[in-house]
Amino acid sequence: MIDLVLLCIVLLGASVFVVTTALPVVPSHRWWVRAWDFPRVQLLFLGVAVLLAAAFLSTSWKWAVIGIVAAGCIYQAIRIIPYTPVMPTEMDLLEKRDTGSQVVILSINVEEPNEEYDAVARQIAEIDPDILFLMETDQTWYDRLEEHISPYPRIVTELRDNFYGMIFATRLKVHQARITYLTPDNTPTLFAELETRTGEKFRFVGLHPRPPVPGNKTDDRDAQIIYSARFARKQDMPLIAVGDFNDAAWSDTSRRFKHVGGYVDPRIGRGMIASFDAKSRLLRAPIDQFYATPDIGVVQFRRGPEVGSDHFPLISRIELDQEQVRGANRPPPEMPKDEFEDLERVMLEYRKKLDPRYLPDFG
């Protein structure tokens, strides 16, 4: 009887593991396929548990189960391992300096229904960022945080009650800053061209595309992510992309984003720094992203404390002085030219669907 129960548990666990491991390989934008890009760590633990349980089976074909599940575990581990300290880093941490070429960025998805306004306000006051980027902000959020936002000389808002509002505020010199729309569903993206106190210019992209949930396919999300990446490829100015991508760092879309833009990621070789779900220790994944072109250095990249949201804040300090940055970053191999050209053709076709009035001026 015990053997039968164990057999049922192993077969059920193995089936769930194999199916959910295989689904993200399917080239589909359906939400119930793409959602399995997120819990790769959790699925790896499930696979290891199935292997341990299968070892106690007495049937001869247990080795077939072990072989299939072990292959799935290896695949999941390969996707995860770049975001662990066993791999070399892409970005060395630079020394903190107060020369004016460093910029502090605070990015928070506040979760619109969250009512812990004071916790977010305390985080803004404590970090005192040069760039503040808030997501899921409605008019209530702006009103409750106005005391901390209004001192910034430049503020750009898109206040919505549908979970896709944005607040961007900065004390840096602004050459341009505007909300743009890179998808037909009019989900906003923030584009800005900024300048440090010592004269280094750079571009900032703030993203919050729609997640893979019932009713949402991911084709617009993926297009928004990739379309924004191509601006880095076409410019000779440093660019940083920040925000809740609603996509795990190890997904195919995020990896393609890196290669299209030639970005580096401070998580590589350093740790996952899982930003979601702040309310559950079991379901966490790195979906709030920070990507930079190789001419931007990172001084600090960390997760902030809980602020009542289902996302943790992300706090970063970047260096724009090229003498300081030189040699600190190791970008991944460039995307092959033919692959990039194919993607470029697709994106140019996609651009035709968009309202040109709301596209960014650069790229």
C-alpha positions as CSV (number, residue, x, y, z in Angstrom):
1,M,0.0,0.0,0.0
2,I,2.8,2.4,0.9
3,D,4.6,1.6,-2.4
4,L,1.3,2.4,-4.3
5,V,0.9,5.7,-2.5
6,L,4.6,6.6,-3.2
7,L,4.2,5.6,-6.8
8,C,1.1,7.9,-7.3
9,I,2.9,10.8,-5.6
10,V,6.0,10.4,-7.8
11,L,4.0,10.0,-11.0
12,L,1.8,13.1,-10.2
13,G,4.9,15.2,-9.2
14,A,6.8,14.1,-12.3
15,S,3.9,14.9,-14.6
16,V,3.4,18.4,-13.2
17,F,7.2,19.0,-13.3
18,V,7.7,17.8,-16.9
19,V,4.6,19.7,-18.2
20,T,5.4,23.0,-16.5
21,T,9.1,22.7,-17.5
22,A,8.2,22.0,-21.1
23,L,5.5,24.7,-21.5
24,P,7.8,27.8,-21.7
25,V,9.7,26.2,-24.5
26,V,6.5,26.4,-26.6
27,P,6.6,29.6,-28.8
28,S,3.2,30.8,-27.6
29,H,2.0,34.2,-26.2
30,R,-0.8,32.6,-24.2
31,W,-0.7,33.7,-20.6
32,W,-1.0,30.1,-19.2
33,V,2.2,29.2,-21.2
34,R,4.3,32.2,-20.4
35,A,3.4,32.2,-16.7
36,W,5.6,29.2,-16.2
37,D,8.7,31.4,-17.1
38,F,8.5,32.8,-13.6
39,P,8.7,29.9,-11.0
40,R,11.8,28.1,-12.3
41,V,13.4,28.0,-8.9
42,Q,10.3,26.5,-7.4
43,L,10.0,24.0,-10.2
44,L,13.6,23.0,-9.7
45,F,12.9,22.2,-6.0
46,L,9.9,20.2,-7.1
47,G,12.0,18.2,-9.6
48,V,14.6,17.5,-6.9
49,A,11.9,16.3,-4.5
50,V,10.5,14.0,-7.2
51,L,14.0,12.6,-7.8
52,L,14.5,11.9,-4.1
53,A,11.1,10.2,-3.8
54,A,11.6,8.2,-7.0
55,A,14.8,6.7,-5.6
56,F,12.7,4.8,-3.1
57,L,10.5,3.1,-5.7
58,S,11.0,-0.6,-6.2
59,T,9.8,-0.8,-9.8
60,S,12.4,-1.2,-12.5
61,W,11.1,1.6,-14.7
62,K,11.8,4.2,-12.0
63,W,15.0,4.9,-13.9
64,A,13.0,6.2,-16.8
65,V,11.2,8.6,-14.5
66,I,14.5,9.6,-12.8
67,G,16.1,10.2,-16.2
68,I,13.3,12.4,-17.6
69,V,13.0,14.4,-14.4
70,A,16.8,14.8,-14.0
71,A,17.0,16.2,-17.5
72,G,14.3,18.7,-16.6
73,C,16.2,19.7,-13.5
74,I,19.4,20.3,-15.5
75,Y,17.5,22.5,-17.9
76,Q,16.0,24.6,-15.1
77,A,19.3,24.9,-13.4
78,I,21.0,26.1,-16.6
79,R,18.4,28.9,-16.9
80,I,18.8,29.9,-13.2
81,I,22.5,29.5,-12.6
82,P,23.6,32.8,-14.2
83,Y,21.8,34.5,-11.4
84,T,23.8,32.9,-8.7
85,P,27.2,33.7,-7.2
86,V,28.8,30.7,-8.8
87,M,29.0,32.5,-12.2
88,P,31.2,35.5,-13.0
89,T,29.6,38.9,-12.8
90,E,28.8,41.1,-15.7
91,M,29.1,44.3,-13.7
92,D,31.8,45.0,-11.1
93,L,30.7,47.3,-8.2
94,L,32.4,50.6,-8.4
95,E,33.5,52.9,-5.5
96,K,30.9,55.3,-4.2
97,R,32.0,58.9,-4.9
98,D,30.4,62.3,-4.5
99,T,31.7,64.0,-7.6
100,G,28.3,64.5,-9.4
101,S,28.7,61.7,-12.0
102,Q,26.8,59.2,-9.9
103,V,23.0,58.9,-9.9
104,V,20.8,57.2,-7.3
105,I,17.6,55.6,-8.6
106,L,14.6,54.4,-6.6
107,S,12.1,52.2,-8.5
108,I,8.9,50.9,-6.8
109,N,5.8,49.2,-8.0
110,V,3.6,50.5,-5.2
111,E,0.7,48.1,-6.0
112,E,-2.3,50.4,-6.5
113,P,-4.6,48.9,-3.8
114,N,-1.8,49.1,-1.2
115,E,-2.6,51.7,1.4
116,E,0.8,51.8,3.2
117,Y,1.5,55.3,1.8
118,D,3.7,56.2,4.7
119,A,6.0,53.2,4.1
120,V,6.7,54.3,0.5
121,A,7.1,57.9,1.7
122,R,9.7,56.8,4.3
123,Q,11.6,54.9,1.6
124,I,11.7,58.0,-0.7
125,A,12.8,60.2,2.2
126,E,15.5,57.7,3.3
127,I,17.0,57.1,-0.2
128,D,16.5,60.7,-1.5
129,P,16.9,59.5,-5.1
130,D,18.0,61.6,-8.0
131,I,15.5,59.7,-10.1
132,L,12.2,58.4,-8.6
133,F,10.2,56.0,-10.7
134,L,6.8,54.7,-9.3
135,M,4.4,52.3,-11.0
136,E,0.7,51.5,-10.4
137,T,0.1,55.0,-9.2
138,D,-3.4,56.6,-9.3
139,Q,-4.4,60.1,-8.2
140,T,-4.7,58.9,-4.6
141,W,-1.1,57.8,-4.6
142,Y,0.1,61.1,-6.0
143,D,-1.9,63.0,-3.5
144,R,-0.5,61.0,-0.5
145,L,3.1,61.3,-1.8
146,E,2.9,64.9,-3.1
147,E,4.9,66.2,-0.1
148,H,7.8,64.0,-1.2
149,I,7.4,64.4,-5.0
150,S,6.7,68.1,-5.3
151,P,10.3,69.2,-4.4
152,Y,11.6,67.6,-7.6
153,P,12.0,70.2,-10.3
154,R,10.8,67.9,-13.1
155,I,7.8,65.5,-12.7
156,V,6.1,63.5,-15.3
157,T,2.9,61.6,-14.4
158,E,0.4,59.2,-16.0
159,L,-2.1,58.7,-13.2
160,R,-4.4,55.8,-13.9
161,D,-6.8,53.6,-11.9
162,N,-6.1,50.5,-14.0
163,F,-2.8,49.5,-12.4
164,Y,-0.7,51.1,-15.2
165,G,-0.1,54.6,-13.8
166,M,3.4,56.0,-13.6
167,I,5.2,58.8,-11.7
168,F,8.7,60.0,-12.8
169,A,10.5,62.6,-10.8
170,T,14.1,63.8,-11.0
171,R,16.4,66.6,-9.8
172,L,18.8,66.1,-12.7
173,K,18.9,68.3,-15.8
174,V,16.2,67.2,-18.2
175,H,16.6,67.5,-22.0
176,Q,13.4,65.6,-22.5
177,A,11.0,63.4,-20.5
178,R,7.7,62.1,-21.8
179,I,5.3,59.2,-21.6
180,T,5.2,57.2,-24.8
181,Y,3.1,54.2,-25.9
182,L,4.8,51.3,-27.5
183,T,1.8,48.9,-27.7
184,P,-1.7,49.2,-29.2
185,D,-3.1,48.8,-25.7
186,N,-1.6,52.2,-24.7
187,T,0.3,50.9,-21.7
188,P,2.7,53.8,-20.9
189,T,6.5,53.8,-21.1
190,L,8.7,56.6,-19.8
191,F,11.5,57.9,-22.0
192,A,13.8,60.6,-20.7
193,E,17.2,62.2,-21.7
194,L,19.0,63.4,-18.6
195,E,22.3,65.0,-17.6
196,T,24.3,64.6,-14.4
197,R,25.7,67.5,-12.4
198,T,29.1,67.0,-14.1
199,G,27.6,67.0,-17.6
200,E,27.3,63.3,-18.6
201,K,24.2,62.7,-20.7
202,F,22.3,59.4,-20.6
203,R,18.8,58.1,-21.3
204,F,16.4,56.5,-19.0
205,V,13.6,54.0,-20.0
206,G,10.9,53.2,-17.4
207,L,8.8,50.1,-18.3
208,H,5.7,48.4,-16.8
209,P,4.1,46.2,-19.5
210,R,1.1,44.0,-18.8
211,P,1.7,40.6,-17.1
212,P,0.7,37.1,-18.3
213,V,-2.6,36.7,-16.5
214,P,-6.0,35.6,-17.6
215,G,-7.2,37.9,-20.4
216,N,-3.7,39.1,-21.3
217,K,-1.6,37.5,-24.0
218,T,2.1,38.4,-23.8
219,D,2.7,39.5,-27.4
220,D,2.2,43.2,-26.6
221,R,4.4,42.8,-23.4
222,D,7.2,41.2,-25.3
223,A,7.0,43.7,-28.2
224,Q,7.1,46.6,-25.7
225,I,10.2,45.1,-24.0
226,I,12.0,44.4,-27.3
227,Y,10.9,47.6,-29.0
228,S,12.3,49.6,-26.1
229,A,15.6,47.6,-26.2
230,R,16.3,48.6,-29.8
231,F,16.7,52.3,-28.8
232,A,19.9,51.4,-27.0
233,R,21.2,49.6,-30.1
234,K,20.6,52.7,-32.2
235,Q,22.2,55.3,-29.9
236,D,25.7,56.1,-28.8
237,M,24.5,57.6,-25.5
238,P,24.4,55.5,-22.3
239,L,21.0,54.1,-21.5
240,I,19.4,52.5,-18.5
241,A,16.1,50.5,-18.5
242,V,14.3,50.1,-15.2
243,G,10.9,48.9,-14.1
244,D,8.5,46.0,-13.4
245,F,8.9,44.1,-16.7
246,N,6.3,41.5,-15.5
247,D,8.8,39.0,-17.0
248,A,11.5,37.0,-15.2
249,A,15.1,37.8,-15.8
250,W,15.8,34.4,-17.2
251,S,12.9,34.3,-19.7
252,D,13.6,34.2,-23.5
253,T,12.1,37.7,-23.8
254,S,14.4,39.2,-21.2
255,R,17.4,37.5,-22.6
256,R,16.5,38.7,-26.1
257,F,16.1,42.2,-24.6
258,K,19.7,42.1,-23.3
259,H,21.1,41.0,-26.6
260,V,19.1,43.5,-28.7
261,G,20.2,46.4,-26.6
262,G,23.7,45.0,-25.7
263,Y,22.8,45.4,-22.0
264,V,24.5,44.2,-18.9
265,D,22.7,43.0,-15.7
266,P,24.0,43.5,-12.1
267,R,22.2,40.3,-11.1
268,I,24.4,38.1,-13.2
269,G,26.9,36.3,-11.0
270,R,25.6,38.2,-7.9
271,G,22.2,36.7,-7.0
272,M,18.6,36.7,-8.0
273,I,17.6,39.6,-5.8
274,A,14.0,38.5,-6.2
275,S,11.6,41.5,-6.2
276,F,8.2,39.7,-6.4
277,D,6.2,38.4,-4.6
278,A,7.1,40.4,-1.4
279,K,4.1,38.8,0.3
280,S,5.2,35.2,-0.3
281,R,8.6,33.7,0.4
282,L,7.7,30.7,-1.7
283,L,6.7,32.5,-5.0
284,R,9.5,35.0,-5.5
285,A,11.2,35.8,-8.8
286,P,13.3,38.6,-10.2
287,I,10.7,40.5,-12.4
288,D,11.7,44.1,-11.5
289,Q,14.6,44.7,-13.8
290,F,17.7,46.9,-14.1
291,Y,19.6,46.8,-17.4
292,A,22.3,49.2,-18.5
293,T,24.5,49.7,-21.6
294,P,28.1,48.8,-20.9
295,D,29.1,52.5,-20.6
296,I,27.2,52.7,-17.3
297,G,28.7,51.4,-14.1
298,V,26.9,50.2,-11.1
299,V,27.9,51.3,-7.6
300,Q,25.0,49.7,-5.7
301,F,22.1,47.5,-6.6
302,R,19.9,46.1,-3.9
303,R,16.4,45.4,-2.8
304,G,14.7,47.7,-0.4
305,P,12.4,46.8,2.6
306,E,8.8,45.8,2.3
307,V,6.5,48.8,1.8
308,G,3.1,47.0,1.8
309,S,3.3,46.2,-2.0
310,D,3.7,42.8,-3.6
311,H,6.9,44.2,-5.0
312,F,10.1,45.2,-3.1
313,P,11.7,48.5,-4.0
314,L,14.8,48.4,-6.2
315,I,17.6,50.8,-5.2
316,S,20.5,51.4,-7.5
317,R,23.4,53.9,-7.8
318,I,25.1,54.2,-11.2
319,E,28.3,55.8,-12.4
320,L,28.4,57.8,-15.7
321,D,32.1,58.9,-15.6
322,Q,33.6,56.9,-18.5
323,E,37.1,56.8,-16.9
324,Q,35.6,55.1,-13.8
325,V,33.4,52.7,-15.9
326,R,36.0,51.6,-18.3
327,G,36.8,47.9,-17.8
328,A,34.1,47.3,-15.1
329,N,31.5,45.6,-17.4
330,R,31.6,42.5,-19.5
331,P,28.7,42.5,-21.9
332,P,27.3,39.3,-23.4
333,P,28.1,38.3,-27.0
334,E,26.4,40.5,-29.5
335,M,23.3,39.2,-31.3
336,P,24.2,37.8,-34.7
337,K,23.7,40.5,-37.4
338,D,21.2,38.4,-39.4
339,E,19.1,37.6,-36.3
340,F,19.1,41.3,-35.4
341,E,18.1,42.3,-38.9
342,D,15.2,39.8,-38.8
343,L,14.0,41.2,-35.5
344,E,14.4,44.7,-36.8
345,R,12.1,44.0,-39.7
346,V,9.5,42.6,-37.4
347,M,9.7,45.6,-35.1
348,L,9.4,48.0,-38.0
349,E,6.2,46.3,-39.0
350,Y,5.0,46.4,-35.5
351,R,5.7,50.2,-35.4
352,K,3.2,50.8,-38.1
353,K,0.4,49.7,-35.7
354,L,1.4,52.5,-33.2
355,D,0.3,56.1,-33.1
356,P,3.4,58.1,-34.2
357,R,2.4,61.1,-32.0
358,Y,3.2,59.1,-28.9
359,L,6.5,57.5,-29.9
360,P,9.8,58.7,-28.4
361,D,11.8,61.2,-30.4
362,F,15.0,59.1,-30.3
363,G,15.2,55.8,-32.1
